[in-house]
Amino acid sequence: MKQKLETLLQHAVESLKSEGILDQESSPQINIERAKDTRHGDFASNLAMVLAKQAKTNPRQLAEKIISLLPSDSAVSKVEIAGPGFINFFINADVQFQVIKQIHDAGKSYGLSNAGAGKKVQVEFVSANPTGPLHVGHGRGAAYGSAVADLLQAVGFEVSKEYYVNDAGRQM
């Protein structure tokens, strides 16, 4: 959802450039955060406050202009200005739950990619000292290591798992 909102805001920034409000070379970093209070929307951006000085206008007026330039999107039910110029996005409730259907429909293939295709990685984990007592932390390390290896494998890496034997010194 953040990427979708970023794309909408980027469109507004391009429109501000074409209208001469912003320099053509301007490429602001678009920050989108989860709203701390749901009464203020689902997501918020400080873009108007970041660009106000460059646009030579106050942040609230720039926020109004940005909102007027946002392309309509069925995922966004409402956009408001809050405080000194925050742009608050309210997400359509139906859209929020579409991801559950996507996960269900994709089944075990959900989230898989080939981002690591052709790359090899070795994951060493556990690091339990065989000369000392085992404790719950060793089990946690084994679970984390195995999970990391599985995640890397899911995105296409060729993973080699190795139990790291540490038989030197005391464990911390």
Backbone as ProteinMPNN parsed JSONL, in Angstrom:
{"seq_chain_A": "MKQKLETLLQHAVESLKSEGILDQESSPQINIERAKDTRHGDFASNLAMVLAKQAKTNPRQLAEKIISLLPSDSAVSKVEIAGPGFINFFINADVQFQVIKQIHDAGKSYGLSNAGAGKKVQVEFVSANPTGPLHVGHGRGAAYGSAVADLLQAVGFEVSKEYYVNDAGRQM", "coords_chain_A": {"N_chain_A": [[0.824, -1.186, 0.0], [1.987, 1.199, 0.758], [3.714, 1.633, -1.376], [1.915, 2.071, -3.445], [0.706, 4.467, -2.594], [2.947, 6.079, -2.62], [3.465, 6.146, -5.355], [1.208, 7.558, -6.223], [1.682, 10.044, -4.969], [4.09, 10.687, -6.207], [3.221, 11.124, -8.782], [1.769, 13.477, -8.355], [3.9, 15.173, -7.642], [5.299, 15.261, -10.077], [3.397, 16.617, -11.575], [3.416, 19.064, -10.215], [5.94, 19.91, -10.958], [5.602, 20.197, -13.748], [3.84, 22.297, -13.764], [5.448, 24.299, -12.967], [5.798, 24.868, -10.307], [7.562, 23.436, -8.791], [11.105, 22.86, -9.178], [12.424, 21.358, -12.136], [14.479, 19.565, -11.679], [14.029, 18.653, -9.19], [13.769, 16.032, -6.9], [12.255, 14.782, -4.602], [12.467, 12.838, -1.573], [9.972, 10.641, -0.87], [8.186, 10.238, 1.928], [6.257, 7.944, 3.65], [4.289, 7.104, 6.279], [2.823, 4.912, 8.719], [-0.174, 5.98, 10.208], [-0.262, 7.29, 13.491], [-2.549, 7.487, 14.97], [-5.632, 6.19, 14.239], [-7.786, 7.811, 13.715], [-6.762, 9.81, 12.258], [-6.371, 8.8, 9.792], [-4.988, 6.119, 7.755], [-2.442, 6.14, 6.697], [0.231, 8.547, 6.506], [1.828, 11.445, 5.101], [4.598, 13.677, 4.974], [5.178, 15.252, 2.849], [4.346, 17.772, 1.77], [5.321, 19.565, 3.672], [8.033, 19.139, 3.426], [8.535, 20.055, 0.845], [7.662, 22.694, 0.839], [9.315, 25.016, 1.226], [10.928, 25.037, -1.084], [8.888, 25.327, -2.964], [8.03, 27.787, -2.346], [5.806, 28.465, -0.739], [3.237, 28.119, 1.793], [3.093, 25.161, 3.858], [0.487, 23.99, 4.238], [-1.065, 25.085, 2.153], [0.343, 24.047, -0.012], [-0.071, 21.343, 0.459], [-2.822, 21.192, -0.051], [-2.768, 21.698, -2.796], [-1.266, 19.503, -3.685], [-3.004, 17.4, -3.004], [-5.114, 18.008, -4.731], [-3.941, 17.313, -7.1], [-3.576, 14.61, -7.016], [-4.011, 11.471, -8.544], [-7.123, 9.733, -8.947], [-7.905, 6.849, -7.011], [-9.081, 3.655, -6.358], [-8.327, 2.429, -4.029], [-7.967, 4.358, -2.133], [-9.977, 5.976, 0.098], [-10.35, 8.489, 1.195], [-8.684, 11.662, 1.515], [-6.962, 13.821, 3.622], [-5.907, 16.976, 5.082], [-3.776, 17.607, 7.766], [-2.816, 19.277, 10.766], [0.216, 21.12, 10.427], [0.527, 20.549, 7.736], [0.458, 17.88, 7.062], [-0.328, 15.104, 5.008], [-2.954, 13.057, 5.054], [-3.963, 9.756, 4.502], [-6.791, 7.78, 3.963], [-7.591, 4.477, 3.808], [-9.511, 2.401, 1.702], [-11.66, 0.111, 3.142], [-12.352, -2.377, 1.985], [-10.253, -2.849, 0.224], [-8.13, -3.215, 1.932], [-8.397, -5.819, 2.799], [-8.038, -7.349, 0.578], [-5.547, -8.444, 0.202], [-5.528, -10.723, 1.771], [-7.155, -12.444, 0.33], [-5.518, -12.646, -1.939], [-3.298, -13.977, -0.861], [-4.497, -16.383, -0.097], [-5.399, -17.341, -2.604], [-2.97, -17.658, -3.983], [-1.693, -19.55, -2.485], [0.859, -21.802, -1.498], [2.717, -20.6, -3.104], [2.709, -17.91, -2.652], [4.474, -14.937, -2.217], [6.844, -15.961, -3.14], [9.823, -15.575, -5.074], [12.319, -14.906, -7.593], [14.527, -13.456, -6.887], [17.013, -14.027, -5.827], [18.108, -15.736, -7.639], [20.515, -17.896, -9.024], [22.429, -17.25, -7.198], [24.525, -18.195, -4.534], [24.353, -19.045, -1.097], [25.506, -19.447, 2.211], [24.25, -20.506, 5.236], [25.025, -20.38, 8.496], [24.259, -21.688, 11.632], [23.056, -22.026, 15.019], [25.404, -22.658, 16.768], [26.116, -23.939, 19.222], [27.932, -24.835, 22.093], [29.469, -27.844, 22.287], [30.701, -28.841, 24.509], [29.575, -27.685, 26.658], [26.604, -26.837, 28.619], [23.367, -27.035, 27.058], [20.937, -24.534, 26.262], [17.833, -22.635, 26.215], [18.28, -20.544, 24.446], [19.933, -21.61, 22.465], [18.15, -23.223, 21.071], [16.446, -21.253, 20.111], [18.217, -19.915, 18.401], [18.622, -21.936, 16.514], [16.051, -22.16, 15.416], [15.697, -19.554, 14.345], [17.85, -19.473, 12.502], [17.196, -21.573, 10.751], [14.758, -20.591, 9.77], [15.584, -18.216, 8.469], [17.201, -19.336, 6.474], [15.234, -20.785, 5.07], [13.622, -18.662, 4.148], [15.416, -17.321, 2.454], [15.76, -19.32, 0.559], [13.184, -19.396, -0.477], [13.118, -17.118, -2.018], [14.724, -17.7, -4.112], [17.503, -18.176, -3.72], [20.317, -20.414, -3.706], [20.688, -22.381, -1.119], [22.862, -23.339, 1.45], [22.776, -25.044, 4.355], [24.341, -24.945, 7.485], [25.306, -26.426, 10.439], [26.866, -24.842, 12.903], [29.618, -25.703, 14.694], [30.827, -24.872, 17.724], [33.359, -25.265, 19.623], [35.097, -23.969, 21.261], [36.051, -22.205, 24.07], [33.94, -20.373, 26.469], [30.404, -20.027, 26.293], [28.54, -17.094, 25.595]], "CA_chain_A": [[0.0, 0.0, 0.0], [2.879, 2.364, 0.782], [4.215, 1.848, -2.738], [0.819, 2.652, -4.227], [0.583, 5.864, -2.18], [4.152, 6.765, -3.108], [3.251, 6.364, -6.788], [0.238, 8.646, -6.347], [2.358, 11.293, -4.606], [5.085, 10.968, -7.248], [2.453, 11.708, -9.887], [1.491, 14.864, -7.971], [5.173, 15.903, -7.726], [5.552, 15.5, -11.504], [2.463, 17.669, -11.987], [3.938, 20.314, -9.649], [7.074, 20.291, -11.811], [5.11, 20.655, -15.049], [3.184, 23.589, -13.544], [6.469, 25.272, -12.601], [5.804, 25.099, -8.857], [8.821, 22.827, -8.354], [12.159, 22.759, -10.187], [12.418, 20.101, -12.886], [15.489, 18.67, -11.104], [13.596, 18.243, -7.851], [13.379, 14.625, -6.736], [12.153, 14.61, -3.15], [12.202, 11.512, -1.022], [8.582, 10.613, -0.411], [8.052, 9.445, 3.155], [4.892, 7.564, 4.012], [4.319, 6.382, 7.553], [1.525, 4.528, 9.289], [-0.686, 6.999, 11.127], [-0.216, 6.858, 14.892], [-3.931, 7.457, 15.443], [-6.465, 5.862, 13.071], [-8.708, 8.92, 13.421], [-6.045, 10.663, 11.306], [-6.131, 8.036, 8.579], [-4.191, 4.898, 7.832], [-1.07, 6.516, 6.364], [0.451, 9.992, 6.448], [3.058, 11.891, 4.452], [4.998, 15.048, 5.271], [5.707, 15.754, 1.586], [4.086, 19.21, 1.611], [6.225, 20.301, 4.559], [9.379, 18.99, 2.872], [8.647, 20.822, -0.398], [7.102, 24.043, 0.973], [10.333, 26.054, 1.035], [11.274, 25.043, -2.507], [7.726, 25.806, -3.708], [7.801, 29.163, -1.88], [4.43, 28.576, -0.258], [3.136, 27.467, 3.105], [2.857, 23.717, 3.704], [-0.935, 23.627, 4.11], [-1.499, 25.413, 0.787], [0.962, 23.073, -0.907], [-0.774, 20.073, 0.684], [-4.082, 21.285, -0.798], [-2.435, 21.572, -4.216], [-0.865, 18.106, -3.908], [-4.225, 16.581, -2.962], [-5.887, 18.254, -5.958], [-3.23, 16.698, -8.227], [-3.505, 13.155, -6.854], [-4.948, 10.712, -9.374], [-8.064, 8.967, -8.127], [-7.542, 5.443, -6.857], [-10.125, 2.985, -5.578], [-7.782, 2.007, -2.737], [-7.993, 5.499, -1.214], [-11.349, 6.451, 0.272], [-10.373, 9.905, 1.561], [-7.389, 12.283, 1.798], [-7.161, 15.037, 4.424], [-4.733, 17.704, 5.557], [-3.787, 17.726, 9.228], [-1.739, 20.049, 11.376], [0.904, 22.107, 9.597], [0.565, 20.176, 6.323], [0.505, 16.434, 6.839], [-1.337, 14.578, 4.091], [-3.423, 11.802, 5.648], [-4.684, 8.883, 3.579], [-7.702, 6.779, 4.517], [-7.634, 3.374, 2.847], [-10.784, 1.721, 1.545], [-11.645, -1.113, 3.958], [-12.38, -3.561, 1.116], [-8.919, -3.027, -0.355], [-7.237, -3.695, 2.982], [-8.535, -7.258, 2.969], [-7.764, -8.036, -0.683], [-4.293, -9.195, 0.32], [-5.854, -12.034, 2.337], [-7.611, -13.249, -0.809], [-4.34, -12.908, -2.775], [-2.506, -15.007, -0.18], [-5.257, -17.631, -0.195], [-5.403, -17.799, -3.995], [-1.614, -18.047, -4.392], [-1.283, -20.725, -1.715], [2.268, -21.889, -1.093], [3.581, -19.799, -3.971], [2.644, -16.493, -2.273], [5.713, -14.356, -1.717], [8.029, -16.534, -3.774], [10.396, -14.806, -6.176], [13.623, -15.409, -8.008], [15.465, -12.354, -6.652], [18.336, -14.572, -5.531], [18.424, -16.787, -8.614], [21.906, -17.994, -9.437], [23.332, -16.852, -6.114], [24.665, -19.193, -3.476], [24.551, -18.487, 0.235], [25.636, -20.452, 3.266], [23.715, -20.027, 6.505], [25.518, -21.136, 9.648], [23.469, -21.323, 12.801], [23.01, -22.723, 16.309], [26.604, -22.298, 17.52], [26.087, -24.466, 20.591], [29.204, -25.405, 22.523], [29.179, -29.233, 22.652], [31.305, -29.177, 25.807], [28.834, -26.992, 27.716], [25.167, -27.136, 28.667], [22.474, -26.388, 26.104], [19.869, -23.747, 26.887], [16.757, -22.266, 25.299], [18.84, -19.66, 23.423], [20.421, -22.419, 21.357], [16.958, -23.604, 20.305], [16.001, -20.046, 19.409], [19.162, -19.717, 17.302], [18.35, -22.954, 15.498], [14.794, -21.795, 14.75], [15.962, -18.364, 13.53], [18.725, -19.843, 11.39], [16.428, -22.374, 9.804], [13.769, -19.705, 9.145], [16.303, -17.345, 7.533], [17.585, -20.176, 5.334], [14.016, -21.074, 4.309], [13.219, -17.432, 3.462], [16.352, -17.119, 1.344], [15.435, -20.339, -0.441], [11.906, -19.019, -1.084], [13.337, -16.056, -3.0], [15.556, -18.18, -5.193], [18.907, -18.463, -3.425], [20.725, -21.789, -3.469], [21.077, -22.268, 0.289], [23.543, -24.436, 2.128], [22.625, -24.868, 5.802], [25.424, -25.593, 8.215], [25.305, -26.353, 11.897], [28.186, -24.353, 13.285], [30.078, -26.291, 15.951], [31.753, -23.967, 18.406], [33.828, -25.986, 20.806], [36.185, -23.217, 21.891], [35.684, -21.18, 25.044], [32.623, -20.372, 27.103], [29.347, -19.354, 25.548], [28.023, -15.863, 26.205]], "C_chain_A": [[0.876, 1.26, 0.0], [3.396, 2.675, -0.617], [3.157, 2.499, -3.613], [0.665, 4.133, -3.892], [1.781, 6.68, -2.66], [4.017, 7.077, -4.596], [2.271, 7.507, -7.019], [0.892, 9.992, -6.047], [3.411, 11.67, -5.646], [4.411, 11.593, -8.458], [2.159, 13.177, -9.591], [2.757, 15.717, -8.059], [5.495, 16.221, -9.185], [4.636, 16.6, -12.034], [2.913, 19.026, -11.455], [5.122, 20.816, -10.468], [6.574, 20.87, -13.131], [4.388, 21.995, -14.94], [4.181, 24.67, -13.134], [6.533, 25.593, -11.121], [7.078, 24.537, -8.246], [9.812, 22.836, -9.51], [12.082, 21.397, -10.866], [13.386, 19.081, -12.293], [15.075, 18.123, -9.738], [13.196, 16.77, -7.84], [13.323, 14.323, -5.238], [11.959, 13.154, -2.755], [10.793, 11.555, -0.443], [8.487, 9.667, 0.773], [6.582, 9.194, 3.435], [4.988, 6.695, 5.247], [2.909, 5.956, 7.924], [1.084, 5.623, 10.247], [-0.682, 6.445, 12.552], [-1.62, 6.699, 15.473], [-4.83, 7.243, 14.227], [-7.521, 6.925, 12.769], [-8.092, 9.869, 12.393], [-5.697, 9.904, 10.03], [-5.309, 6.791, 8.836], [-2.709, 5.186, 7.588], [-0.975, 8.033, 6.302], [1.774, 10.282, 5.751], [3.324, 13.342, 4.824], [5.517, 15.75, 4.017], [5.512, 17.258, 1.425], [5.025, 20.037, 2.48], [7.658, 20.243, 4.037], [9.568, 19.916, 1.67], [8.233, 22.284, -0.283], [8.124, 25.141, 0.693], [10.705, 26.177, -0.442], [10.136, 25.618, -3.35], [7.362, 27.241, -3.346], [6.337, 29.398, -1.51], [4.342, 27.912, 1.102], [2.703, 26.013, 2.924], [1.394, 23.325, 3.53], [-1.454, 23.921, 2.705], [-0.917, 24.42, -0.22], [0.288, 21.71, -0.766], [-2.099, 20.059, -0.076], [-3.836, 21.08, -2.294], [-2.068, 20.124, -4.548], [-2.095, 17.204, -3.952], [-5.042, 16.767, -4.239], [-5.247, 17.585, -7.181], [-3.132, 15.176, -8.132], [-4.477, 12.469, -7.811], [-5.905, 9.924, -8.477], [-7.648, 7.502, -8.128], [-8.571, 4.8, -5.948], [-9.638, 2.542, -4.206], [-7.886, 3.107, -1.689], [-9.42, 6.017, -1.117], [-11.411, 7.944, 0.564], [-8.943, 10.376, 1.809], [-7.669, 13.594, 2.514], [-5.82, 15.702, 4.718], [-4.87, 17.834, 7.062], [-2.603, 18.569, 9.675], [-1.113, 21.021, 10.399], [0.976, 21.751, 8.115], [0.744, 18.698, 6.063], [-0.616, 16.045, 5.883], [-1.705, 13.194, 4.602], [-4.287, 11.035, 4.653], [-5.537, 7.894, 4.356], [-7.874, 5.703, 3.442], [-9.006, 2.712, 2.873], [-10.715, 0.37, 2.265], [-11.631, -2.378, 3.099], [-10.995, -3.878, 0.557], [-7.96, -3.608, 0.676], [-7.271, -5.214, 3.1], [-8.303, -8.041, 1.677], [-6.505, -8.885, -0.594], [-4.547, -10.587, 0.901], [-6.321, -12.968, 1.219], [-6.432, -13.598, -1.721], [-3.487, -14.021, -2.17], [-3.19, -16.363, -0.318], [-5.188, -18.203, -1.606], [-4.031, -18.311, -4.436], [-1.127, -19.289, -3.655], [0.182, -20.676, -1.339], [3.192, -21.043, -1.959], [3.56, -18.311, -3.612], [3.983, -16.029, -1.702], [6.971, -14.9, -2.351], [8.515, -15.608, -4.889], [11.701, -15.462, -6.588], [14.681, -14.318, -7.87], [16.879, -12.856, -6.394], [18.795, -15.624, -6.516], [19.89, -16.734, -9.027], [22.908, -17.612, -8.365], [23.339, -17.933, -5.046], [24.907, -18.478, -2.157], [24.648, -19.634, 1.233], [25.139, -19.822, 4.557], [24.218, -20.954, 7.603], [24.687, -20.715, 10.852], [23.596, -22.339, 13.915], [24.203, -22.346, 17.168], [26.532, -22.73, 18.98], [27.442, -25.088, 20.913], [28.937, -26.838, 22.983], [29.789, -29.64, 23.993], [30.566, -28.523, 26.957], [27.365, -27.336, 27.663], [24.394, -26.391, 27.575], [21.431, -25.593, 26.876], [18.892, -23.295, 25.805], [17.255, -21.338, 24.189], [19.383, -20.416, 22.229], [19.258, -22.864, 20.462], [16.432, -22.434, 19.497], [16.903, -19.791, 18.203], [18.934, -20.699, 16.17], [17.087, -22.598, 14.708], [15.001, -20.585, 13.844], [16.796, -18.717, 12.3], [17.998, -20.621, 10.325], [15.415, -21.503, 9.055], [14.434, -18.783, 8.121], [16.697, -18.131, 6.284], [16.37, -20.478, 4.453], [13.543, -19.844, 3.526], [14.127, -17.15, 2.266], [16.069, -18.098, 0.205], [14.149, -19.964, -1.193], [12.06, -17.912, -2.121], [14.453, -16.413, -3.978], [17.015, -18.461, -4.911], [19.126, -19.968, -3.322], [21.364, -21.781, -2.086], [21.748, -23.54, 0.778], [23.445, -24.15, 3.624], [23.759, -25.603, 6.506], [25.27, -25.341, 9.707], [26.72, -25.986, 12.312], [28.56, -24.918, 14.645], [31.12, -25.367, 16.553], [32.206, -24.657, 19.676], [34.998, -25.269, 21.483], [35.618, -22.185, 22.853], [34.296, -21.328, 25.605], [31.633, -19.607, 26.24], [28.878, -18.128, 26.311], [26.524, -15.864, 26.135]], "O_chain_A": [[0.561, 2.25, -0.66], [3.504, 3.839, -1.001], [3.462, 3.373, -4.425], [0.513, 4.962, -4.789], [1.635, 7.836, -3.059], [4.41, 8.154, -5.045], [2.476, 8.333, -7.908], [0.688, 10.963, -6.775], [3.6, 12.852, -5.932], [4.968, 12.492, -9.089], [2.284, 14.027, -10.473], [2.696, 16.864, -8.503], [5.919, 17.335, -9.494], [5.054, 17.42, -12.851], [2.806, 20.032, -12.157], [5.284, 22.023, -10.648], [7.06, 21.906, -13.583], [4.327, 22.748, -15.912], [3.803, 25.831, -12.97], [7.255, 26.506, -10.72], [7.612, 25.099, -7.29], [9.418, 22.82, -10.676], [11.717, 20.403, -10.239], [13.154, 17.876, -12.386], [15.722, 17.222, -9.205], [12.395, 16.322, -8.66], [14.223, 13.693, -4.683], [11.376, 12.356, -3.488], [10.476, 12.414, 0.38], [8.68, 8.459, 0.641], [5.77, 10.119, 3.452], [5.681, 5.678, 5.258], [1.928, 6.565, 7.497], [1.896, 6.135, 11.018], [-1.047, 5.293, 12.788], [-1.845, 5.876, 16.36], [-4.793, 8.035, 13.285], [-8.09, 6.934, 11.678], [-8.801, 10.634, 11.739], [-4.821, 10.325, 9.274], [-4.982, 6.456, 9.975], [-1.836, 4.561, 8.19], [-1.971, 8.72, 6.074], [2.711, 9.484, 5.799], [2.396, 14.137, 4.971], [6.228, 16.749, 4.124], [6.43, 17.951, 0.985], [5.476, 21.103, 2.06], [8.413, 21.202, 4.193], [10.64, 20.496, 1.495], [8.435, 23.047, -1.227], [7.816, 26.101, -0.013], [10.788, 27.28, -0.983], [10.382, 26.313, -4.335], [6.486, 27.84, -3.97], [5.722, 30.386, -1.911], [5.269, 27.218, 1.518], [2.028, 25.677, 1.951], [1.089, 22.419, 2.754], [-2.188, 23.12, 2.127], [-1.596, 24.004, -1.159], [0.099, 21.003, -1.756], [-2.466, 19.047, -0.674], [-4.592, 20.383, -2.97], [-2.504, 19.583, -5.565], [-2.214, 16.348, -4.829], [-5.598, 15.806, -4.769], [-5.924, 17.323, -8.175], [-2.657, 14.526, -9.064], [-5.646, 12.848, -7.88], [-5.535, 9.501, -7.382], [-7.114, 6.989, -9.111], [-8.896, 5.337, -4.889], [-10.448, 2.303, -3.31], [-7.893, 2.826, -0.491], [-10.005, 6.444, -2.112], [-12.395, 8.603, 0.228], [-8.094, 9.604, 2.252], [-8.505, 14.384, 2.077], [-4.759, 15.086, 4.621], [-5.949, 18.134, 7.573], [-1.542, 18.573, 9.052], [-1.816, 21.675, 9.629], [1.437, 22.563, 7.313], [1.138, 18.3, 4.966], [-1.717, 16.593, 5.945], [-0.886, 12.276, 4.589], [-5.208, 11.582, 4.048], [-5.063, 7.249, 5.291], [-8.256, 5.998, 2.31], [-9.583, 2.492, 3.937], [-9.806, -0.422, 2.014], [-10.966, -3.352, 3.451], [-10.618, -5.044, 0.435], [-7.081, -4.4, 0.336], [-6.268, -5.827, 3.466], [-8.366, -9.27, 1.682], [-6.408, -9.928, -1.241], [-3.843, -11.534, 0.551], [-5.931, -14.134, 1.169], [-6.351, -14.72, -2.223], [-3.01, -14.902, -2.885], [-2.543, -17.367, -0.618], [-4.948, -19.396, -1.79], [-3.942, -19.288, -5.179], [-0.248, -20.0, -4.143], [0.69, -19.639, -0.912], [4.336, -20.796, -1.58], [4.307, -17.527, -4.198], [4.544, -16.665, -0.81], [8.057, -14.364, -2.129], [7.719, -14.946, -5.557], [12.127, -16.453, -5.996], [15.627, -14.267, -8.656], [17.846, -12.165, -6.716], [19.769, -16.332, -6.26], [20.429, -15.671, -9.337], [24.115, -17.649, -8.603], [22.305, -18.505, -4.703], [25.574, -17.445, -2.105], [23.964, -20.65, 1.11], [25.565, -18.727, 4.925], [23.889, -22.139, 7.643], [24.442, -19.527, 11.063], [24.195, -23.4, 13.734], [24.012, -21.751, 18.229], [26.86, -21.949, 19.874], [28.023, -25.788, 20.084], [28.241, -27.034, 23.98], [29.427, -30.677, 24.548], [30.889, -28.775, 28.118], [26.923, -28.05, 26.763], [24.731, -25.261, 27.22], [21.085, -25.937, 28.006], [19.107, -23.548, 24.62], [16.698, -21.351, 23.091], [19.31, -19.929, 21.101], [19.38, -22.874, 19.237], [16.023, -22.592, 18.347], [16.418, -19.487, 17.113], [19.041, -20.338, 14.998], [17.059, -22.72, 13.484], [14.538, -20.58, 12.703], [16.475, -18.302, 11.187], [18.161, -20.361, 9.133], [15.234, -21.658, 7.848], [13.905, -18.59, 7.026], [16.542, -17.643, 5.165], [16.467, -20.432, 3.227], [13.113, -19.965, 2.379], [13.651, -16.782, 1.192], [16.135, -17.734, -0.969], [14.042, -20.188, -2.398], [11.22, -17.781, -3.011], [15.052, -15.534, -4.597], [17.715, -18.95, -5.798], [18.235, -20.707, -2.904], [22.453, -21.237, -1.903], [21.271, -24.652, 0.553], [23.963, -23.142, 4.106], [24.089, -26.738, 6.162], [25.125, -24.207, 10.162], [27.658, -26.751, 12.088], [27.89, -24.64, 15.64], [32.167, -25.116, 15.955], [31.508, -24.63, 20.689], [35.79, -25.891, 22.19], [34.779, -21.373, 22.464], [33.566, -22.264, 25.279], [31.995, -18.656, 25.546], [28.828, -18.136, 27.541], [25.884, -14.917, 26.593]]}, "name": "protein", "num_of_chains": 1, "seq": "MKQKLETLLQHAVESLKSEGILDQESSPQINIERAKDTRHGDFASNLAMVLAKQAKTNPRQLAEKIISLLPSDSAVSKVEIAGPGFINFFINADVQFQVIKQIHDAGKSYGLSNAGAGKKVQVEFVSANPTGPLHVGHGRGAAYGSAVADLLQAVGFEVSKEYYVNDAGRQM"}
